[in-house]
Amino acid sequence: MSVCQTCGACCASFRVDFHPVELAGGAFAWGQGVPVEMTVPVTPAIVRLCGTDASPPRCVALAGEVGVAVSCSIYDVRPSPCREFDVEHAACNRARQRCGLAELPRS
């Protein structure tokens, strides 16, 4: 199990905005694309994953308990912000801190 599968802090800390072309049927979608019903429109050029603008945030696609065992229910079709985020980003440790988890050592 990867560190991400026992964490999930990023999915419970940040807003996830992306262009509608990544939605299901979109020109730049991976696989079938992000399900439209899991998003809310923000502007004509931005959609947001549901739950990520809640207080506290929690992505609708996040399954499991943060810090214990988590998974993404749309992992294969997740949007670009999720694909680009990794444990090397300083934001990873900020998210972990927000969720009460220990920082990861930097390589």
Backbone hydrogen bonds in HBPLUS format (Angstrom, degrees):
<---DONOR---> <-ACCEPTOR-->    atom                        ^
c    i                          cat <-CA-CA->   ^        H-A-AA   ^      H-
h    n   atom  resd res      DA  || num        DHA   H-A  angle D-A-AA Bond
n    s   type  num  typ     dist DA aas  dist angle  dist       angle   num
A0005-GLN N   A0002-SER O   3.00 MM   3  5.27 130.0  2.25 103.3 116.3     1
A0006-THR N   A0003-VAL O   3.17 MM   3  5.32 154.3  2.24 102.3 110.1     2
A0007-CYS N   A0004-CYS O   3.23 MM   3  4.93 158.4  2.28  96.0 102.4     3
A0070-VAL N   A0005-GLN O   2.78 MM  65  5.06 163.6  1.80 137.2 141.1     4
A0067-GLY N   A0007-CYS O   2.78 MM  60  4.28 153.8  1.85 126.6 133.9     5
A0011-CYS N   A0008-GLY O   3.07 MM   3  5.41 125.6  2.38 106.0 119.3     6
A0012-ALA N   A0009-ALA O   2.99 MM   3  5.03 147.8  2.10 100.9 111.2     7
A0013-SER N   A0010-CYS O   3.34 MM   3  5.11 156.6  2.39 106.9 104.2     8
A0014-PHE N   A0010-CYS O   3.35 MM   4  6.05 158.1  2.40 151.2 149.6     9
A0059-CYS N   A0011-CYS O   2.86 MM  48  5.45 161.8  1.89 158.3 164.5    10
A0049-LEU N   A0016-VAL O   2.98 MM  33  5.64 155.2  2.05 155.6 163.0    11
A0018-PHE N   A0047-VAL O   2.93 MM  29  5.57 154.1  2.00 154.3 161.3    12
A0047-VAL N   A0018-PHE O   2.83 MM  29  5.57 162.6  1.86 164.6 170.4    13
A0022-GLU N   A0019-HIS O   3.09 MM   3  6.11 168.1  2.10 131.8 134.0    14
A0023-LEU N   A0020-PRO O   2.99 MM   3  5.34 167.2  2.01 115.2 119.0    15
A0028-PHE N   A0021-VAL O   3.09 MM   7  5.35 147.2  2.20 128.1 135.0    16
A0034-VAL N   A0022-GLU O   3.05 MM  12  6.30 162.7  2.08 150.6 148.3    17
A0026-GLY N   A0023-LEU O   2.70 MM   3  5.15 155.5  1.76 146.3 146.4    18
A0024-ALA N   A0034-VAL O   2.82 MM  10  5.16 140.5  1.97 145.1 134.7    19
A0029-ALA N   A0026-GLY O   3.44 MM   3  5.29 160.6  2.48 110.9 107.7    20
A0033-GLY N   A0030-TRP O   2.87 MM   3  5.23 141.9  2.02 148.3 142.3    21
A0038-MET N   A0035-PRO O   2.96 MM   3  5.56 162.1  1.99 118.4 124.3    22
A0039-THR N   A0036-VAL O   2.99 MM   3  5.44 155.8  2.05 123.9 124.2    23
A0050-CYS N   A0038-MET O   2.82 MM  12  5.55 174.8  1.82 142.1 143.1    24
A0040-VAL N   A0048-ARG O   2.83 MM   8  5.32 144.9  1.95 144.8 156.6    25
A0048-ARG N   A0040-VAL O   2.88 MM   8  5.32 153.2  1.95 148.6 157.6    26
A0042-VAL N   A0046-ILE O   2.90 MM   4  5.38 162.0  1.93 152.7 147.9    27
A0043-THR N   A0046-ILE O   3.18 MM   3  5.03 163.8  2.21 132.2 136.1    28
A0046-ILE N   A0043-THR O   3.20 MM   3  5.03 164.0  2.23 103.9 108.8    29
A0052-THR N   A0049-LEU O   3.22 MM   3  5.95 163.3  2.25 135.6 140.0    30
A0060-VAL N   A0050-CYS O   2.93 MM  10  5.54 148.4  2.04 159.3 153.5    31
A0054-ALA N   A0051-GLY O   3.28 MM   3  5.20 164.7  2.30 103.6 106.2    32
A0058-ARG N   A0051-GLY O   2.90 MM   7  5.09 167.6  1.91 127.2 131.1    33
A0062-LEU N   A0059-CYS O   3.06 MM   3  5.43 163.0  2.09 113.1 118.6    34
A0073-SER N   A0061-ALA O   2.79 MM  12  5.04 173.3  1.79 149.2 151.0    35
A0063-ALA N   A0071-SER O   2.83 MM   8  5.26 170.5  1.84 164.4 164.8    36
A0071-SER N   A0063-ALA O   2.92 MM   8  5.26 143.9  2.05 144.6 149.3    37
A0065-GLU N   A0069-ALA O   2.99 MM   4  5.57 130.3  2.25 149.7 147.0    38
A0068-VAL N   A0065-GLU O   2.97 MM   3  5.45 156.9  2.02 138.8 139.8    39
A0069-ALA N   A0065-GLU O   3.11 MM   4  5.57 143.3  2.26 144.0 154.8    40
A0075-TYR N   A0072-CYS O   3.35 MM   3  5.02 156.6  2.41 111.3 106.9    41
A0077-VAL N   A0074-ILE O   2.89 MM   3  5.46 143.3  2.03 119.3 130.3    42
A0078-ARG N   A0074-ILE O   2.82 MM   4  5.53 100.4  2.47 151.6 167.6    43
A0078-ARG N   A0075-TYR O   3.39 MM   3  5.06 171.9  2.39 101.7 103.8    44
A0082-CYS N   A0079-PRO O   3.09 MM   3  5.67 127.4  2.38 115.0 126.8    45
A0083-ARG N   A0079-PRO O   3.14 MM   4  6.44 152.0  2.22 146.1 154.5    46
A0084-GLU N   A0080-SER O   2.91 MM   4  6.01 148.7  2.01 156.2 163.1    47
A0089-HIS N   A0086-ASP O   3.09 MM   3  5.82 163.7  2.12 121.7 126.4    48
A0092-CYS N   A0089-HIS O   2.99 MM   3  5.46 150.7  2.08 109.6 117.9    49
A0094-ARG N   A0090-ALA O   3.24 MM   4  6.62 151.3  2.33 144.5 153.0    50
A0095-ALA N   A0091-ALA O   2.89 MM   4  6.07 157.8  1.94 147.7 152.7    51
A0096-ARG N   A0092-CYS O   2.92 MM   4  6.22 160.9  1.95 150.9 156.8    52
A0097-GLN N   A0093-ASN O   2.90 MM   4  6.02 155.9  1.96 142.3 148.5    53
A0098-ARG N   A0094-ARG O   3.00 MM   4  6.28 158.8  2.04 147.5 152.9    54
A0099-CYS N   A0095-ALA O   3.08 MM   4  6.36 141.6  2.24 145.3 155.6    55
A0099-CYS N   A0096-ARG O   3.16 MM   3  5.15 126.4  2.46  93.5 107.4    56
A0101-LEU N   A0096-ARG O   2.73 MM   5  4.85 164.3  1.75 152.7 147.0    57
A0100-GLY N   A0097-GLN O   3.00 MM   3  5.03 164.1  2.02 108.4 112.4    58
